Amino acid sequence: MTLPDQRVAVCGDWHGNLGWARTIARVLPYLASDVTTMLHLGDWGMSPAEIDEVFAETDIDRILVTVGNHEPFDQVSPLLNQNPGHAVRVSKLTWILPRPARLAIGGRRALSLGGAASVDRQSRIEGLTWWPDEAITDDHVAAAIAGGPADLMLTHEGPSGTPVRPVREILRTNPHRFPKVALEASAASRARIAEVWDAVRPELLAHGHMHVPAGGQLNDGRRVASLGRDGQEGNLAILDMATLKMATPSLAIIRGITERADIDHDWRIRNVAESLHDVTLDGLKPSPQALRDAQDYVDGRRTLEELIEDVRRRHTRNPDEKP
């Protein structure tokens, strides 16, 4: 799969939360109106028909899912086995990626390797809420390495030896008191991810699973981004494919945009009209640039923060510069 996108949305761990999916669908046009592709890092659990409906009014035209551990593998595995090495389209928007999958996004080489160990396996029912197919196998590892180097690695499980300090702390302290056998399975799973990570040496590895929004960097420059779960800080990130840097809007910003999303267009028009009216009352006439800025704001092409930064850049100078 080859995609031209220069920026993509990255999310993880929605766990079938349709309300959270609606929240993301409502804020994305305001946060990143140019984004048309979403990369999801597993524990997806969404109804394909419902997700198509949720994103119908957005510019998102594909959602590529790296499988997690809490997936209905009784449905997912047969689809992937019938189409070895190929992404499987399960709705207008949704594609399930094979294990592993190779993609080119914005000229960058991406590797997807799904799966993880369920540390809560003891509380689940095999064949109903848990499936052995969640495991990352030796075959998955060998195939991923055989594909050669990658710039970006997309996983559900994080790697052992992670530079993400909050993840290391959770693994060290085991705050949920998972049993020893579960921790051993988790360690083996993370070791498989690390084996691939060390072999293909991506500049950035992004994963979910741990429900810890944080990042870290190794001495060799490789970075790891751990995303939060649905409703949590750091669940949504906007990834620039040129730089492989991620911007993660805060939960407060996401909620704030959501609360006024339905009225936002009228809200912007009203505020722009009031601002221009104030200028007129002062005996001044808006400049052509001000009118263009106002229209960009009303149409949603630029945020207020972007406009303020542009004005600051145009109208400030260093103190030692001549007027």
Contacts in CASP RR format, 6 or more apart in sequence:
PFRMAT RR
TARGET T0000
AUTHOR 0000-0000-0000
METHOD contacts of the structure
MODEL  1
MTLPDQRVAVCGDWHGNLGWARTIARVLPYLASDVTTMLHLGDWGMSPAE
IDEVFAETDIDRILVTVGNHEPFDQVSPLLNQNPGHAVRVSKLTWILPRP
ARLAIGGRRALSLGGAASVDRQSRIEGLTWWPDEAITDDHVAAAIAGGPA
DLMLTHEGPSGTPVRPVREILRTNPHRFPKVALEASAASRARIAEVWDAV
RPELLAHGHMHVPAGGQLNDGRRVASLGRDGQEGNLAILDMATLKMATPS
LAIIRGITERADIDHDWRIRNVAESLHDVTLDGLKPSPQALRDAQDYVDG
RRTLEELIEDVRRRHTRNPDEKP
1 64 0 8 1.000
1 87 0 8 1.000
1 101 0 8 1.000
1 103 0 8 1.000
1 104 0 8 1.000
2 103 0 8 1.000
2 104 0 8 1.000
3 37 0 8 1.000
3 62 0 8 1.000
3 103 0 8 1.000
3 104 0 8 1.000
3 105 0 8 1.000
3 106 0 8 1.000
4 106 0 8 1.000
5 35 0 8 1.000
5 36 0 8 1.000
5 37 0 8 1.000
5 105 0 8 1.000
5 106 0 8 1.000
5 241 0 8 1.000
6 34 0 8 1.000
6 106 0 8 1.000
6 240 0 8 1.000
6 241 0 8 1.000
6 242 0 8 1.000
7 32 0 8 1.000
7 34 0 8 1.000
7 35 0 8 1.000
7 238 0 8 1.000
7 239 0 8 1.000
7 240 0 8 1.000
7 241 0 8 1.000
8 35 0 8 1.000
8 37 0 8 1.000
8 38 0 8 1.000
8 39 0 8 1.000
8 105 0 8 1.000
8 238 0 8 1.000
8 239 0 8 1.000
8 241 0 8 1.000
9 24 0 8 1.000
9 28 0 8 1.000
9 32 0 8 1.000
9 35 0 8 1.000
9 37 0 8 1.000
9 38 0 8 1.000
9 39 0 8 1.000
9 60 0 8 1.000
9 236 0 8 1.000
9 237 0 8 1.000
9 238 0 8 1.000
9 239 0 8 1.000
10 38 0 8 1.000
10 39 0 8 1.000
10 40 0 8 1.000
10 41 0 8 1.000
10 154 0 8 1.000
10 206 0 8 1.000
10 227 0 8 1.000
10 236 0 8 1.000
10 237 0 8 1.000
10 238 0 8 1.000
10 239 0 8 1.000
10 246 0 8 1.000
11 24 0 8 1.000
11 38 0 8 1.000
11 39 0 8 1.000
11 40 0 8 1.000
11 41 0 8 1.000
11 227 0 8 1.000
11 235 0 8 1.000
11 236 0 8 1.000
11 237 0 8 1.000
12 40 0 8 1.000
12 41 0 8 1.000
12 42 0 8 1.000
12 43 0 8 1.000
12 208 0 8 1.000
12 227 0 8 1.000
12 228 0 8 1.000
12 229 0 8 1.000
12 230 0 8 1.000
12 235 0 8 1.000
13 41 0 8 1.000
13 42 0 8 1.000
13 43 0 8 1.000
13 208 0 8 1.000
13 209 0 8 1.000
13 211 0 8 1.000
13 227 0 8 1.000
13 228 0 8 1.000
13 229 0 8 1.000
13 230 0 8 1.000
13 235 0 8 1.000
14 20 0 8 1.000
14 21 0 8 1.000
14 40 0 8 1.000
14 43 0 8 1.000
14 44 0 8 1.000
14 45 0 8 1.000
14 46 0 8 1.000
14 229 0 8 1.000
14 230 0 8 1.000
15 43 0 8 1.000
15 45 0 8 1.000
15 70 0 8 1.000
15 229 0 8 1.000
15 230 0 8 1.000
16 44 0 8 1.000
16 45 0 8 1.000
16 46 0 8 1.000
16 47 0 8 1.000
16 230 0 8 1.000
17 230 0 8 1.000
17 231 0 8 1.000
18 46 0 8 1.000
18 47 0 8 1.000
18 50 0 8 1.000
18 54 0 8 1.000
20 230 0 8 1.000
20 231 0 8 1.000
20 235 0 8 1.000
21 46 0 8 1.000
21 50 0 8 1.000
21 51 0 8 1.000
21 54 0 8 1.000
21 55 0 8 1.000
22 54 0 8 1.000
23 231 0 8 1.000
23 254 0 8 1.000
23 255 0 8 1.000
23 258 0 8 1.000
24 235 0 8 1.000
24 236 0 8 1.000
24 254 0 8 1.000
25 54 0 8 1.000
25 55 0 8 1.000
25 57 0 8 1.000
25 58 0 8 1.000
25 60 0 8 1.000
26 257 0 8 1.000
26 258 0 8 1.000
26 261 0 8 1.000
27 236 0 8 1.000
27 249 0 8 1.000
27 253 0 8 1.000
27 254 0 8 1.000
27 257 0 8 1.000
27 258 0 8 1.000
27 261 0 8 1.000
28 35 0 8 1.000
28 58 0 8 1.000
28 60 0 8 1.000
28 236 0 8 1.000
29 58 0 8 1.000
29 59 0 8 1.000
29 300 0 8 1.000
30 257 0 8 1.000
30 261 0 8 1.000
30 264 0 8 1.000
30 300 0 8 1.000
30 303 0 8 1.000
31 236 0 8 1.000
31 238 0 8 1.000
31 249 0 8 1.000
31 253 0 8 1.000
31 257 0 8 1.000
32 238 0 8 1.000
33 59 0 8 1.000
33 300 0 8 1.000
33 301 0 8 1.000
34 59 0 8 1.000
35 59 0 8 1.000
35 60 0 8 1.000
35 238 0 8 1.000
36 59 0 8 1.000
36 60 0 8 1.000
36 61 0 8 1.000
36 62 0 8 1.000
37 60 0 8 1.000
37 61 0 8 1.000
37 62 0 8 1.000
37 63 0 8 1.000
37 64 0 8 1.000
37 105 0 8 1.000
38 60 0 8 1.000
38 62 0 8 1.000
38 63 0 8 1.000
38 64 0 8 1.000
39 64 0 8 1.000
39 66 0 8 1.000
39 154 0 8 1.000
39 206 0 8 1.000
39 239 0 8 1.000
40 63 0 8 1.000
40 64 0 8 1.000
40 65 0 8 1.000
40 66 0 8 1.000
41 66 0 8 1.000
41 68 0 8 1.000
41 154 0 8 1.000
41 155 0 8 1.000
41 156 0 8 1.000
41 206 0 8 1.000
41 207 0 8 1.000
41 208 0 8 1.000
41 209 0 8 1.000
41 227 0 8 1.000
42 65 0 8 1.000
42 66 0 8 1.000
42 67 0 8 1.000
42 68 0 8 1.000
42 71 0 8 1.000
42 114 0 8 1.000
42 115 0 8 1.000
42 156 0 8 1.000
42 208 0 8 1.000
42 209 0 8 1.000
43 68 0 8 1.000
43 69 0 8 1.000
43 70 0 8 1.000
43 71 0 8 1.000
43 156 0 8 1.000
43 208 0 8 1.000
43 209 0 8 1.000
43 229 0 8 1.000
44 65 0 8 1.000
44 67 0 8 1.000
44 68 0 8 1.000
44 71 0 8 1.000
45 70 0 8 1.000
45 71 0 8 1.000
45 72 0 8 1.000
46 94 0 8 1.000
48 90 0 8 1.000
48 91 0 8 1.000
48 93 0 8 1.000
48 94 0 8 1.000
49 91 0 8 1.000
51 63 0 8 1.000
51 91 0 8 1.000
51 93 0 8 1.000
51 94 0 8 1.000
52 91 0 8 1.000
52 92 0 8 1.000
52 93 0 8 1.000
52 94 0 8 1.000
55 63 0 8 1.000
55 93 0 8 1.000
60 93 0 8 1.000
61 93 0 8 1.000
62 93 0 8 1.000
62 95 0 8 1.000
63 93 0 8 1.000
63 94 0 8 1.000
63 95 0 8 1.000
64 87 0 8 1.000
64 95 0 8 1.000
64 97 0 8 1.000
64 103 0 8 1.000
64 112 0 8 1.000
65 94 0 8 1.000
65 95 0 8 1.000
65 96 0 8 1.000
65 97 0 8 1.000
66 97 0 8 1.000
66 101 0 8 1.000
66 112 0 8 1.000
66 113 0 8 1.000
66 114 0 8 1.000
66 115 0 8 1.000
66 154 0 8 1.000
66 155 0 8 1.000
66 156 0 8 1.000
67 76 0 8 1.000
67 96 0 8 1.000
67 97 0 8 1.000
67 99 0 8 1.000
67 114 0 8 1.000
67 115 0 8 1.000
67 156 0 8 1.000
68 114 0 8 1.000
68 115 0 8 1.000
68 116 0 8 1.000
68 134 0 8 1.000
68 156 0 8 1.000
68 157 0 8 1.000
68 209 0 8 1.000
69 115 0 8 1.000
69 116 0 8 1.000
69 117 0 8 1.000
69 118 0 8 1.000
69 134 0 8 1.000
69 156 0 8 1.000
69 157 0 8 1.000
69 209 0 8 1.000
70 118 0 8 1.000
70 134 0 8 1.000
71 131 0 8 1.000
71 134 0 8 1.000
72 131 0 8 1.000
73 131 0 8 1.000
73 133 0 8 1.000
73 134 0 8 1.000
74 127 0 8 1.000
74 131 0 8 1.000
76 96 0 8 1.000
76 133 0 8 1.000
77 131 0 8 1.000
77 133 0 8 1.000
79 88 0 8 1.000
79 90 0 8 1.000
79 96 0 8 1.000
80 88 0 8 1.000
80 96 0 8 1.000
80 98 0 8 1.000
80 99 0 8 1.000
83 98 0 8 1.000
84 98 0 8 1.000
85 98 0 8 1.000
85 101 0 8 1.000
86 98 0 8 1.000
87 95 0 8 1.000
87 96 0 8 1.000
87 97 0 8 1.000
87 98 0 8 1.000
87 101 0 8 1.000
88 95 0 8 1.000
88 96 0 8 1.000
88 98 0 8 1.000
89 95 0 8 1.000
90 96 0 8 1.000
97 103 0 8 1.000
97 112 0 8 1.000
97 114 0 8 1.000
99 112 0 8 1.000
99 113 0 8 1.000
99 114 0 8 1.000
99 115 0 8 1.000
99 136 0 8 1.000
99 140 0 8 1.000
100 111 0 8 1.000
100 112 0 8 1.000
100 113 0 8 1.000
100 114 0 8 1.000
100 140 0 8 1.000
100 143 0 8 1.000
100 144 0 8 1.000
100 196 0 8 1.000
101 111 0 8 1.000
101 112 0 8 1.000
101 113 0 8 1.000
102 109 0 8 1.000
102 110 0 8 1.000
102 111 0 8 1.000
102 112 0 8 1.000
102 147 0 8 1.000
102 150 0 8 1.000
103 109 0 8 1.000
103 110 0 8 1.000
103 111 0 8 1.000
103 112 0 8 1.000
104 110 0 8 1.000
105 152 0 8 1.000
105 241 0 8 1.000
106 241 0 8 1.000
106 242 0 8 1.000
107 241 0 8 1.000
108 151 0 8 1.000
108 152 0 8 1.000
108 241 0 8 1.000
108 244 0 8 1.000
109 149 0 8 1.000
109 150 0 8 1.000
109 151 0 8 1.000
109 152 0 8 1.000
110 150 0 8 1.000
110 151 0 8 1.000
110 152 0 8 1.000
110 153 0 8 1.000
110 154 0 8 1.000
111 144 0 8 1.000
111 147 0 8 1.000
111 150 0 8 1.000
111 152 0 8 1.000
111 153 0 8 1.000
111 154 0 8 1.000
111 196 0 8 1.000
111 200 0 8 1.000
111 202 0 8 1.000
112 153 0 8 1.000
112 154 0 8 1.000
112 155 0 8 1.000
113 136 0 8 1.000
113 140 0 8 1.000
113 144 0 8 1.000
113 153 0 8 1.000
113 154 0 8 1.000
113 155 0 8 1.000
113 193 0 8 1.000
113 196 0 8 1.000
114 136 0 8 1.000
114 140 0 8 1.000
114 154 0 8 1.000
114 155 0 8 1.000
114 156 0 8 1.000
114 157 0 8 1.000
115 134 0 8 1.000
115 135 0 8 1.000
115 136 0 8 1.000
115 155 0 8 1.000
115 156 0 8 1.000
115 157 0 8 1.000
115 189 0 8 1.000
116 134 0 8 1.000
116 136 0 8 1.000
116 155 0 8 1.000
116 156 0 8 1.000
116 157 0 8 1.000
116 158 0 8 1.000
116 189 0 8 1.000
116 209 0 8 1.000
117 134 0 8 1.000
117 135 0 8 1.000
117 157 0 8 1.000
117 182 0 8 1.000
117 185 0 8 1.000
117 186 0 8 1.000
117 188 0 8 1.000
117 189 0 8 1.000
118 124 0 8 1.000
118 130 0 8 1.000
118 134 0 8 1.000
118 182 0 8 1.000
118 185 0 8 1.000
119 176 0 8 1.000
119 178 0 8 1.000
119 182 0 8 1.000
119 183 0 8 1.000
119 185 0 8 1.000
119 186 0 8 1.000
120 178 0 8 1.000
120 182 0 8 1.000
121 130 0 8 1.000
121 182 0 8 1.000
121 185 0 8 1.000
122 179 0 8 1.000
122 182 0 8 1.000
124 130 0 8 1.000
126 132 0 8 1.000
135 189 0 8 1.000
136 157 0 8 1.000
136 189 0 8 1.000
136 192 0 8 1.000
136 193 0 8 1.000
137 192 0 8 1.000
138 192 0 8 1.000
140 192 0 8 1.000
141 192 0 8 1.000
141 195 0 8 1.000
141 196 0 8 1.000
144 196 0 8 1.000
144 199 0 8 1.000
144 200 0 8 1.000
145 195 0 8 1.000
145 196 0 8 1.000
145 199 0 8 1.000
145 200 0 8 1.000
147 200 0 8 1.000
148 199 0 8 1.000
148 200 0 8 1.000
149 200 0 8 1.000
149 201 0 8 1.000
149 202 0 8 1.000
150 200 0 8 1.000
150 201 0 8 1.000
150 202 0 8 1.000
151 202 0 8 1.000
151 203 0 8 1.000
151 204 0 8 1.000
151 244 0 8 1.000
152 202 0 8 1.000
152 203 0 8 1.000
152 204 0 8 1.000
152 205 0 8 1.000
152 206 0 8 1.000
152 241 0 8 1.000
152 244 0 8 1.000
153 196 0 8 1.000
153 197 0 8 1.000
153 200 0 8 1.000
153 202 0 8 1.000
153 204 0 8 1.000
153 205 0 8 1.000
153 206 0 8 1.000
154 205 0 8 1.000
154 206 0 8 1.000
154 207 0 8 1.000
155 193 0 8 1.000
155 205 0 8 1.000
155 206 0 8 1.000
155 207 0 8 1.000
155 208 0 8 1.000
156 207 0 8 1.000
156 208 0 8 1.000
156 209 0 8 1.000
157 189 0 8 1.000
157 190 0 8 1.000
157 192 0 8 1.000
157 193 0 8 1.000
157 207 0 8 1.000
157 209 0 8 1.000
158 167 0 8 1.000
158 190 0 8 1.000
158 193 0 8 1.000
158 205 0 8 1.000
158 207 0 8 1.000
158 208 0 8 1.000
158 209 0 8 1.000
158 210 0 8 1.000
158 224 0 8 1.000
158 226 0 8 1.000
159 190 0 8 1.000
159 193 0 8 1.000
159 194 0 8 1.000
159 197 0 8 1.000
159 205 0 8 1.000
159 207 0 8 1.000
159 224 0 8 1.000
160 187 0 8 1.000
160 190 0 8 1.000
160 191 0 8 1.000
160 193 0 8 1.000
160 194 0 8 1.000
161 168 0 8 1.000
161 190 0 8 1.000
161 194 0 8 1.000
162 168 0 8 1.000
162 190 0 8 1.000
162 216 0 8 1.000
162 224 0 8 1.000
162 226 0 8 1.000
163 215 0 8 1.000
163 216 0 8 1.000
163 217 0 8 1.000
163 218 0 8 1.000
163 222 0 8 1.000
163 223 0 8 1.000
163 224 0 8 1.000
164 212 0 8 1.000
164 214 0 8 1.000
164 215 0 8 1.000
164 216 0 8 1.000
164 224 0 8 1.000
164 225 0 8 1.000
164 226 0 8 1.000
165 214 0 8 1.000
165 216 0 8 1.000
166 212 0 8 1.000
166 214 0 8 1.000
166 226 0 8 1.000
167 210 0 8 1.000
167 212 0 8 1.000
167 214 0 8 1.000
167 226 0 8 1.000
170 210 0 8 1.000
170 212 0 8 1.000
171 186 0 8 1.000
174 183 0 8 1.000
178 186 0 8 1.000
193 207 0 8 1.000
197 205 0 8 1.000
197 222 0 8 1.000
201 222 0 8 1.000
202 222 0 8 1.000
203 221 0 8 1.000
203 222 0 8 1.000
203 223 0 8 1.000
203 244 0 8 1.000
204 222 0 8 1.000
204 223 0 8 1.000
204 224 0 8 1.000
204 225 0 8 1.000
204 244 0 8 1.000
204 246 0 8 1.000
205 222 0 8 1.000
205 223 0 8 1.000
205 224 0 8 1.000
205 225 0 8 1.000
206 224 0 8 1.000
206 225 0 8 1.000
206 227 0 8 1.000
206 237 0 8 1.000
206 239 0 8 1.000
206 246 0 8 1.000
207 224 0 8 1.000
207 225 0 8 1.000
207 226 0 8 1.000
207 227 0 8 1.000
208 226 0 8 1.000
208 227 0 8 1.000
208 228 0 8 1.000
208 229 0 8 1.000
210 226 0 8 1.000
210 228 0 8 1.000
211 228 0 8 1.000
211 229 0 8 1.000
211 232 0 8 1.000
212 226 0 8 1.000
212 228 0 8 1.000
213 226 0 8 1.000
213 227 0 8 1.000
213 228 0 8 1.000
213 232 0 8 1.000
213 233 0 8 1.000
213 234 0 8 1.000
213 235 0 8 1.000
213 248 0 8 1.000
214 226 0 8 1.000
215 223 0 8 1.000
215 224 0 8 1.000
215 225 0 8 1.000
215 226 0 8 1.000
216 223 0 8 1.000
216 224 0 8 1.000
216 225 0 8 1.000
217 223 0 8 1.000
217 224 0 8 1.000
218 224 0 8 1.000
223 244 0 8 1.000
225 237 0 8 1.000
225 246 0 8 1.000
227 234 0 8 1.000
227 235 0 8 1.000
227 237 0 8 1.000
228 234 0 8 1.000
228 235 0 8 1.000
229 235 0 8 1.000
231 251 0 8 1.000
232 251 0 8 1.000
233 248 0 8 1.000
233 250 0 8 1.000
233 251 0 8 1.000
234 248 0 8 1.000
234 250 0 8 1.000
234 251 0 8 1.000
236 248 0 8 1.000
236 249 0 8 1.000
236 254 0 8 1.000
237 246 0 8 1.000
237 247 0 8 1.000
237 248 0 8 1.000
238 246 0 8 1.000
238 247 0 8 1.000
238 248 0 8 1.000
238 249 0 8 1.000
239 245 0 8 1.000
239 246 0 8 1.000
240 246 0 8 1.000
240 247 0 8 1.000
257 264 0 8 1.000
260 267 0 8 1.000
265 298 0 8 1.000
265 300 0 8 1.000
268 297 0 8 1.000
268 298 0 8 1.000
268 300 0 8 1.000
269 298 0 8 1.000
272 294 0 8 1.000
272 297 0 8 1.000
272 298 0 8 1.000
275 294 0 8 1.000
276 286 0 8 1.000
276 290 0 8 1.000
276 294 0 8 1.000
279 285 0 8 1.000
279 286 0 8 1.000
279 290 0 8 1.000
280 286 0 8 1.000
286 294 0 8 1.000
293 302 0 8 1.000
293 307 0 8 1.000
293 310 0 8 1.000
293 311 0 8 1.000
296 302 0 8 1.000
296 307 0 8 1.000
297 303 0 8 1.000
297 304 0 8 1.000
297 307 0 8 1.000
302 310 0 8 1.000
END
